[in-house]
């Protein structure tokens, strides 16, 4: 599932940090992500591999997104 305006992980993290008031973020090293995936039983490729998705079928069927932009969606989650 994706919004009609998908963003890169870099854009997502920048917007998320801004929302919660953190000015800088350090990237997680790949080995740490792979280790964490083993410990949690989650496939590391879900985090490390790119997927550019677009909700074409939803849009074609007239679905209306409450928050088509990430910057509008995050405050609605009440995370920061």
C-alpha positions, 0 to 999 in steps of 0.5 A: 500500500502506498500513497499517491505521492510515494517518497524515498526512505531518505525523504521519509526519515527526514520528514519523520525526524522533523515531525518528532523534533530530531535534527539529525539522523545516523544511518544504520549499518547494513550488518546491524540491520541484518543482525536485527532481522535474524533476531526478529525473524524479519527478512532484511530485504524488506528494509534493504531493498528498494520498492517504488510502488504506486497505488494505480488500482486504488486511484483508478477506482476513485479511492480518496486518500485522507492524507496523500502527502507524508507531511500531512499524514505523520501529525495525524499519527500523533507520534511527536 
